Amino acid sequence: MFGCEICGKSLCNKAYLAKHIDTIHEGKKQFTCEICGKSFVLKTQLAQHIGAIHEGKKPYACDICDYRFSQKGSMKTHVAFVHEGKKPFKCDICDYSCSRKGSMKMHVESVHEGKKPFKCDICDYSCSHKGSLKTHLELVHEGKKAFKCDICDYSCYQKSAMKRHVESVHEGKKPFKCDICDYSCSQKSHMKMHVESVHEGKKPFKCDICDYSCSLKCNMKKHVESVHEGKKPFKCNICDYSFSQRSDMNRHVESVHGGKKA
């Protein structure tokens, strides 16, 4: 038997010992995918990569929802975090908790340290991780909205957003109730914003041109564009009216044209 001087593990021959040191302690990635060029430490990792990424194999199905996974471990993690609500990582600064260590790291860096290293080349948007920037580009600048509502003309970028839309708009589900007034909503984040803006009077976003203030950055952007820049991007398909907000246009169609669409 040959013993590893680094971790003490015993291996049956010198070749296995050399392979053990290369892969475990030196991190050498000797198995390379011939399709995309990505390298892996273990042959089994390469096989899993090819099956999941290039062949689309996802043999592990969640018994609760329709999600499928390429690895059993990923499926078990999904069940624990999504369906069992396990959030073992707690923030030391605020009451935020999450299911992944990486998510907690991003939370601390973006929320408490203000780190947003990923910048959009088109607008002034910045964010804390690459995935959010990719989503921003596809949603805002490329207009990708792959998920279409079967009931109305709403479309969105993410499946989870469509699920929330159907539940809140068409099914009337609003599980979050305000303790102070009779307001209810479909998302916890919306309730937090409601309490801060309505009951605590927090309106941190101030207009540089007039004395308007609001609780959301997106509302300030809409205010500047509609009031000070005169932008009215939402046009009625029946007459020549245009509006600064989609909701105003929808109300116009409903009241003036009887809900008919050209």
C-alpha positions as CSV (number, residue, x, y, z in Angstrom):
1,M,0.0,0.0,0.0
2,F,1.1,3.5,-0.7
3,G,0.2,6.4,1.6
4,C,-0.4,10.0,0.6
5,E,1.9,12.3,2.4
6,I,-0.6,15.1,2.3
7,C,-3.8,13.6,3.6
8,G,-2.7,10.1,4.7
9,K,-5.0,8.2,2.4
10,S,-3.8,4.7,1.5
11,L,-3.8,3.5,-2.2
12,C,-3.1,0.1,-3.6
13,N,-0.3,1.1,-6.0
14,K,2.0,4.0,-7.1
15,A,-0.1,4.8,-10.2
16,Y,-3.2,5.4,-8.1
17,L,-1.2,7.5,-5.6
18,A,0.1,9.7,-8.4
19,K,-3.4,10.1,-9.9
20,H,-4.8,10.9,-6.4
21,I,-2.2,13.7,-5.9
22,D,-2.8,15.1,-9.4
23,T,-6.6,15.3,-9.1
24,I,-7.3,15.8,-5.4
25,H,-4.4,17.9,-4.2
26,E,-3.1,19.7,-7.3
27,G,-6.5,20.0,-9.1
28,K,-5.2,18.9,-12.5
29,K,-8.1,18.7,-15.0
30,Q,-7.0,16.0,-17.4
31,F,-10.4,15.1,-18.8
32,T,-11.4,17.5,-21.5
33,C,-14.8,17.7,-23.3
34,E,-14.2,17.4,-27.1
35,I,-17.4,19.5,-27.8
36,C,-16.8,22.6,-25.7
37,G,-13.3,22.3,-24.4
38,K,-14.2,22.4,-20.7
39,S,-11.9,20.3,-18.5
40,F,-12.6,18.2,-15.4
41,V,-10.7,16.5,-12.6
42,L,-12.6,13.2,-12.8
43,K,-13.8,11.1,-15.8
44,T,-17.2,10.8,-14.1
45,Q,-17.5,14.6,-14.0
46,L,-16.8,14.7,-17.7
47,A,-19.5,12.0,-18.4
48,Q,-22.0,13.9,-16.3
49,H,-21.2,17.2,-18.1
50,I,-21.7,15.6,-21.6
51,G,-24.9,14.0,-20.5
52,A,-26.4,17.1,-18.9
53,I,-25.1,19.9,-21.2
54,H,-24.7,18.4,-24.6
55,E,-27.1,15.5,-24.6
56,G,-29.8,17.1,-22.4
57,K,-30.1,14.1,-20.1
58,K,-31.9,14.8,-16.8
59,P,-32.9,11.4,-15.4
60,Y,-33.7,12.7,-11.9
61,A,-37.3,14.1,-11.6
62,C,-38.8,15.9,-8.6
63,D,-41.8,14.1,-7.2
64,I,-43.5,17.4,-6.2
65,C,-43.0,19.6,-9.3
66,D,-42.0,19.3,-12.9
67,Y,-38.3,20.0,-12.5
68,R,-35.7,17.5,-13.7
69,F,-32.0,17.3,-12.9
70,S,-28.9,15.7,-14.3
71,Q,-27.6,14.7,-10.9
72,K,-29.3,13.1,-7.9
73,G,-27.6,15.5,-5.5
74,S,-29.0,18.5,-7.3
75,M,-32.5,17.0,-7.1
76,K,-32.2,16.4,-3.4
77,T,-30.9,20.0,-2.9
78,H,-33.9,21.3,-4.9
79,V,-36.4,19.4,-2.7
80,A,-34.8,20.6,0.5
81,F,-34.5,24.2,-0.4
82,V,-37.6,24.8,-2.6
83,H,-40.2,22.4,-1.2
84,E,-39.0,22.0,2.4
85,G,-38.0,25.7,2.8
86,K,-34.6,25.0,4.3
87,K,-32.5,28.1,4.5
88,P,-29.5,27.3,6.6
89,F,-27.4,30.4,5.8
90,K,-28.3,33.4,8.0
91,C,-27.0,36.9,7.5
92,D,-25.1,38.3,10.5
93,I,-26.2,41.9,9.6
94,C,-29.9,41.6,8.7
95,D,-32.7,39.0,8.8
96,Y,-32.0,37.6,5.3
97,S,-31.6,33.9,5.0
98,C,-31.0,31.6,2.0
99,S,-30.3,28.1,0.9
100,R,-26.9,28.5,-0.7
101,K,-23.6,29.7,0.7
102,G,-22.9,31.4,-2.7
103,S,-26.2,33.3,-2.5
104,M,-25.3,34.6,1.0
105,K,-21.9,35.8,-0.2
106,M,-23.5,37.7,-3.0
107,H,-26.1,39.1,-0.6
108,V,-23.5,40.5,1.7
109,E,-21.3,41.9,-1.1
110,S,-24.2,43.6,-2.9
111,V,-26.5,44.7,-0.1
112,H,-24.1,45.4,2.8
113,E,-20.9,46.2,1.0
114,G,-22.4,47.8,-2.1
115,K,-20.3,45.8,-4.5
116,K,-21.7,45.7,-8.1
117,P,-18.8,44.8,-10.3
118,F,-20.8,43.9,-13.4
119,K,-21.7,46.9,-15.5
120,C,-24.1,47.1,-18.5
121,D,-22.4,48.5,-21.6
122,I,-25.7,50.0,-22.8
123,C,-27.1,51.8,-19.7
124,D,-26.0,52.6,-16.2
125,Y,-27.3,49.4,-14.7
126,S,-24.8,47.5,-12.4
127,C,-25.2,44.3,-10.4
128,S,-23.4,42.0,-8.1
129,H,-23.2,38.8,-10.2
130,K,-22.9,37.9,-13.9
131,G,-26.2,36.0,-14.1
132,S,-28.2,39.1,-13.2
133,L,-26.4,41.2,-15.9
134,K,-27.2,38.5,-18.5
135,T,-30.9,38.6,-17.4
136,H,-30.9,42.4,-17.5
137,L,-29.5,42.4,-21.1
138,E,-31.9,39.8,-22.4
139,L,-34.9,41.3,-20.6
140,V,-34.3,45.1,-21.0
141,H,-32.2,45.5,-24.1
142,E,-33.0,42.4,-26.2
143,G,-36.7,42.3,-25.2
144,K,-36.7,38.5,-24.7
145,K,-39.9,37.4,-23.0
146,A,-40.2,33.6,-23.6
147,F,-43.1,33.0,-21.3
148,K,-46.6,34.0,-22.5
149,C,-49.7,34.1,-20.4
150,D,-52.5,31.8,-21.7
151,I,-55.2,34.1,-20.4
152,C,-54.0,37.7,-21.2
153,D,-51.3,39.4,-23.3
154,Y,-48.7,39.5,-20.4
155,S,-45.3,38.0,-21.2
156,C,-42.1,37.8,-19.1
157,Y,-38.6,36.5,-19.0
158,Q,-38.8,34.0,-16.2
159,K,-41.0,31.0,-15.5
160,S,-41.3,32.0,-11.8
161,A,-42.5,35.4,-12.7
162,M,-45.2,33.9,-15.0
163,K,-46.3,31.7,-12.1
164,R,-46.6,34.7,-9.8
165,H,-48.5,36.6,-12.4
166,V,-51.1,33.8,-12.9
167,E,-51.5,33.3,-9.2
168,S,-51.8,37.0,-8.3
169,V,-53.7,38.4,-11.3
170,H,-55.9,35.5,-12.6
171,E,-56.3,33.4,-9.4
172,G,-56.4,36.3,-7.0
173,K,-53.9,34.8,-4.6
174,K,-52.5,37.4,-2.2
175,P,-51.1,35.6,0.8
176,F,-49.2,38.5,2.3
177,K,-51.4,40.7,4.5
178,C,-50.5,44.0,6.0
179,D,-50.7,44.2,9.8
180,I,-51.6,47.9,9.7
181,C,-54.2,48.2,6.9
182,D,-56.2,45.9,4.6
183,Y,-53.6,45.8,1.8
184,S,-52.6,42.4,0.6
185,C,-50.2,41.3,-2.2
186,S,-48.7,38.3,-3.9
187,Q,-45.0,38.8,-3.0
188,K,-43.2,39.4,0.3
189,S,-40.9,42.0,-1.3
190,H,-44.0,44.0,-2.3
191,M,-45.3,43.9,1.2
192,K,-42.0,45.2,2.6
193,M,-42.1,48.1,0.1
194,H,-45.7,48.8,1.0
195,V,-44.9,49.1,4.7
196,E,-41.8,51.2,4.1
197,S,-43.5,53.7,1.7
198,V,-47.0,53.9,3.0
199,H,-46.7,53.4,6.8
200,E,-43.1,54.5,7.4
201,G,-43.1,57.2,4.8
202,K,-39.8,56.2,3.3
203,K,-39.2,57.7,-0.1
204,P,-35.5,57.7,-0.6
205,F,-35.6,58.5,-4.4
206,K,-35.8,62.3,-5.0
207,C,-36.3,63.9,-8.4
208,D,-33.5,66.3,-9.4
209,I,-36.0,68.5,-11.4
210,C,-39.1,68.8,-9.2
211,D,-40.0,67.9,-5.6
212,Y,-41.4,64.5,-6.4
213,S,-40.1,61.6,-4.3
214,C,-40.9,57.9,-4.3
215,S,-40.0,54.6,-2.7
216,L,-38.9,52.7,-5.8
217,K,-36.1,53.5,-8.3
218,C,-38.2,52.2,-11.2
219,N,-41.0,54.6,-10.3
220,M,-38.5,57.5,-10.3
221,K,-37.3,56.5,-13.8
222,K,-40.9,56.3,-15.0
223,H,-41.6,59.8,-13.5
224,V,-38.6,61.4,-15.2
225,E,-39.4,59.8,-18.6
226,S,-43.2,60.6,-18.5
227,V,-43.2,64.0,-16.8
228,H,-39.9,65.6,-17.7
229,E,-39.0,63.9,-20.9
230,G,-42.5,63.5,-22.3
231,K,-42.0,59.9,-23.3
232,K,-45.2,57.9,-24.1
233,P,-44.1,54.5,-25.4
234,F,-47.5,52.8,-25.1
235,K,-49.7,53.5,-28.1
236,C,-53.3,52.5,-28.6
237,N,-53.7,50.2,-31.5
238,I,-57.2,51.6,-32.3
239,C,-56.8,55.3,-32.1
240,D,-53.8,57.7,-32.0
241,Y,-53.6,58.1,-28.2
242,S,-50.3,57.2,-26.5
243,F,-49.5,56.8,-22.8
244,S,-46.5,56.8,-20.5
245,Q,-47.6,53.7,-18.7
246,R,-49.1,50.5,-19.9
247,S,-51.8,50.5,-17.2
248,D,-53.1,53.9,-18.4
249,M,-53.2,52.5,-22.0
250,N,-55.1,49.4,-20.8
251,R,-57.6,51.6,-18.9
252,H,-58.1,53.7,-22.0
253,V,-58.8,50.7,-24.2
254,E,-61.2,49.3,-21.6
255,S,-63.2,52.5,-21.1
256,V,-63.1,54.1,-24.5
257,H,-63.0,51.1,-26.8
258,G,-64.9,48.6,-24.7
259,G,-61.9,46.4,-24.2
260,K,-61.6,45.7,-27.9
261,K,-58.1,45.3,-29.5
262,A,-57.3,46.0,-33.1
